[in-house]
Amino acid sequence: MDSTRSEAFLALKILVAGGFGAGKTTLIGAVSEIRPLSTEENLTEAGRPVDSLDGVVHKTTTTVALDFGRITIDNDLALYLFGAPGQDRFLFLWDELAQGALGAVVLADTRRLEQCFPAVDFFERRRLPFVVAVNCFDGARDYSAKEVAKALDLSPETPVVLCDARERESGKEVLIALVTLAGGPR
């Protein structure tokens, strides 16, 4: 054990979920203080009938298991970020990844907003606190947080934040919104 850590070290687990191509791997890579563990693999011809590239035609890779990153807050507290793959065929992993999580970020792409419905439903059913982070892609139509909340039929208690998953500070704001919602360490 690191000698600078106290006996009361706390690691909070946060799950990052959302549709295929929404930017989950990018968000974790932007905010992680370590080189993230990533299970990105090249898209193949065999996956073409399964993984629709509508709206993300330039996407060449996909997460096939999980992504992992870490943010150390201080000697006593760290956030562990687990990114879930976005395709329906990997939903069986989500139950395991969600075990012990403080909460979740649902990353949404307004070009393919319907792809975040499975994540919203998943966290609502489990009563796991979550925020919806709208990844504001270049060239995509701008929508307000209120418009996205209405389109997703979210409860008024579910925060919607606009972000750029490529930017560290923007990603940190998303995580702050989640930790604030979930009440932080208990």
C-alpha positions as semicolon CSV with decimal commas, in nm:
position;residue;x (nm);y (nm);z (nm)
1;M;0,000;0,000;0,000
2;D;0,119;0,351;-0,084
3;S;0,264;0,503;0,234
4;T;0,098;0,838;0,157
5;R;-0,250;0,686;0,171
6;S;-0,445;0,683;0,492
7;E;-0,614;0,379;0,639
8;A;-0,948;0,531;0,532
9;F;-0,875;0,542;0,157
10;L;-1,197;0,536;-0,042
11;A;-1,236;0,448;-0,409
12;L;-1,567;0,546;-0,567
13;K;-1,679;0,355;-0,873
14;I;-1,852;0,541;-1,155
15;L;-1,996;0,371;-1,462
16;V;-1,991;0,549;-1,799
17;A;-2,252;0,410;-2,038
18;G;-2,442;0,511;-2,348
19;G;-2,488;0,422;-2,709
20;F;-2,236;0,298;-2,961
21;G;-2,009;0,585;-3,066
22;A;-2,130;0,834;-2,804
23;G;-1,777;0,907;-2,676
24;K;-1,742;0,695;-2,362
25;T;-1,383;0,588;-2,433
26;T;-1,296;0,947;-2,527
27;L;-1,443;1,086;-2,203
28;I;-1,253;0,840;-1,984
29;G;-0,931;0,908;-2,174
30;A;-0,974;1,283;-2,135
31;V;-1,024;1,283;-1,758
32;S;-0,811;0,988;-1,644
33;E;-0,480;1,067;-1,475
34;I;-0,345;0,730;-1,584
35;R;-0,323;0,589;-1,932
36;P;-0,667;0,429;-1,952
37;L;-0,713;0,059;-1,993
38;S;-0,904;0,024;-2,316
39;T;-1,040;-0,276;-2,500
40;E;-1,088;-0,096;-2,831
41;E;-1,081;-0,320;-3,136
42;N;-1,114;-0,240;-3,504
43;L;-1,459;-0,265;-3,654
44;T;-1,484;-0,554;-3,899
45;E;-1,695;-0,642;-4,198
46;A;-1,855;-0,918;-3,989
47;G;-1,985;-0,655;-3,745
48;R;-2,125;-0,425;-4,014
49;P;-2,478;-0,579;-4,007
50;V;-2,481;-0,553;-3,626
51;D;-2,314;-0,215;-3,558
52;S;-2,493;0,057;-3,752
53;L;-2,257;0,339;-3,841
54;D;-2,543;0,580;-3,919
55;G;-2,433;0,913;-3,775
56;V;-2,080;0,789;-3,696
57;V;-1,949;0,692;-4,039
58;H;-1,588;0,774;-3,949
59;K;-1,582;0,541;-3,645
60;T;-1,322;0,266;-3,691
61;T;-1,303;0,103;-3,346
62;T;-1,534;-0,018;-3,072
63;T;-1,505;-0,118;-2,706
64;V;-1,549;-0,493;-2,664
65;A;-1,526;-0,532;-2,285
66;L;-1,468;-0,214;-2,084
67;D;-1,258;0,097;-2,040
68;F;-1,097;0,191;-1,709
69;G;-0,955;0,518;-1,582
70;R;-0,873;0,677;-1,249
71;I;-0,883;1,023;-1,095
72;T;-0,716;1,077;-0,758
73;I;-0,893;1,347;-0,561
74;D;-0,655;1,340;-0,265
75;N;-0,463;1,085;-0,054
76;D;-0,792;0,952;0,081
77;L;-1,020;0,950;-0,225
78;A;-1,013;0,835;-0,588
79;L;-1,270;0,790;-0,861
80;Y;-1,252;0,471;-1,065
81;L;-1,420;0,509;-1,403
82;F;-1,555;0,204;-1,583
83;G;-1,675;0,249;-1,940
84;A;-1,936;0,002;-2,064
85;P;-1,955;-0,102;-2,428
86;G;-2,250;0,054;-2,608
87;Q;-2,380;-0,222;-2,832
88;D;-2,683;-0,424;-2,726
89;R;-2,492;-0,751;-2,754
90;F;-2,270;-0,639;-2,461
91;L;-2,552;-0,537;-2,224
92;F;-2,495;-0,855;-2,020
93;L;-2,172;-0,690;-1,891
94;W;-2,353;-0,393;-1,745
95;D;-2,488;-0,575;-1,438
96;E;-2,136;-0,670;-1,333
97;L;-1,992;-0,330;-1,411
98;A;-2,268;-0,154;-1,215
99;Q;-2,208;-0,358;-0,897
100;G;-2,097;-0,121;-0,621
101;A;-2,113;0,193;-0,835
102;L;-2,183;0,529;-0,674
103;G;-2,365;0,629;-0,990
104;A;-2,342;0,653;-1,365
105;V;-2,294;0,888;-1,654
106;V;-2,512;0,823;-1,958
107;L;-2,329;0,976;-2,251
108;A;-2,572;1,087;-2,520
109;D;-2,518;1,175;-2,884
110;T;-2,807;1,384;-3,016
111;R;-2,748;1,247;-3,367
112;R;-2,844;0,903;-3,229
113;L;-3,033;0,990;-2,912
114;E;-3,239;0,670;-2,920
115;Q;-2,921;0,474;-2,846
116;C;-2,904;0,603;-2,489
117;F;-3,253;0,475;-2,398
118;P;-3,120;0,132;-2,289
119;A;-2,875;0,301;-2,048
120;V;-3,141;0,537;-1,909
121;D;-3,381;0,243;-1,858
122;F;-3,105;0,030;-1,702
123;F;-3,016;0,288;-1,435
124;E;-3,375;0,392;-1,367
125;R;-3,474;0,026;-1,304
126;R;-3,182;-0,018;-1,064
127;R;-3,240;0,319;-0,896
128;L;-2,875;0,402;-0,950
129;P;-2,818;0,780;-0,958
130;F;-2,716;0,900;-1,304
131;V;-2,664;1,212;-1,507
132;V;-2,709;1,243;-1,881
133;A;-2,410;1,408;-2,044
134;V;-2,484;1,531;-2,395
135;N;-2,163;1,505;-2,596
136;C;-2,175;1,811;-2,822
137;F;-2,021;1,677;-3,143
138;D;-1,888;1,916;-3,405
139;G;-2,146;1,963;-3,679
140;A;-2,434;1,816;-3,479
141;R;-2,744;2,025;-3,419
142;D;-2,741;2,198;-3,082
143;Y;-3,011;2,110;-2,832
144;S;-3,059;2,254;-2,486
145;A;-3,035;2,035;-2,177
146;K;-3,408;2,093;-2,127
147;E;-3,488;1,971;-2,481
148;V;-3,281;1,655;-2,429
149;A;-3,445;1,586;-2,090
150;K;-3,787;1,615;-2,252
151;A;-3,692;1,391;-2,548
152;L;-3,564;1,124;-2,306
153;D;-3,864;1,167;-2,073
154;L;-3,631;1,205;-1,774
155;S;-3,751;1,275;-1,424
156;P;-3,692;1,634;-1,312
157;E;-3,430;1,506;-1,063
158;T;-3,207;1,368;-1,340
159;P;-2,947;1,628;-1,438
160;V;-2,862;1,684;-1,803
161;V;-2,530;1,852;-1,872
162;L;-2,376;1,954;-2,203
163;C;-2,014;1,850;-2,253
164;D;-1,729;1,795;-2,492
165;A;-1,597;1,448;-2,410
166;R;-1,258;1,541;-2,558
167;E;-1,199;1,816;-2,301
168;R;-1,071;1,729;-1,953
169;E;-1,242;2,021;-1,776
170;S;-1,574;1,948;-1,946
171;G;-1,551;1,583;-1,842
172;K;-1,470;1,683;-1,485
173;E;-1,785;1,898;-1,476
174;V;-1,989;1,592;-1,573
175;L;-1,833;1,389;-1,291
176;I;-1,890;1,671;-1,041
177;A;-2,258;1,679;-1,139
178;L;-2,284;1,303;-1,077
179;V;-2,102;1,307;-0,743
180;T;-2,318;1,603;-0,632
181;L;-2,634;1,414;-0,731
182;A;-2,525;1,093;-0,561
183;G;-2,425;1,273;-0,244
184;G;-2,055;1,185;-0,264
185;P;-1,887;0,953;-0,015
186;R;-2,120;0,812;0,246
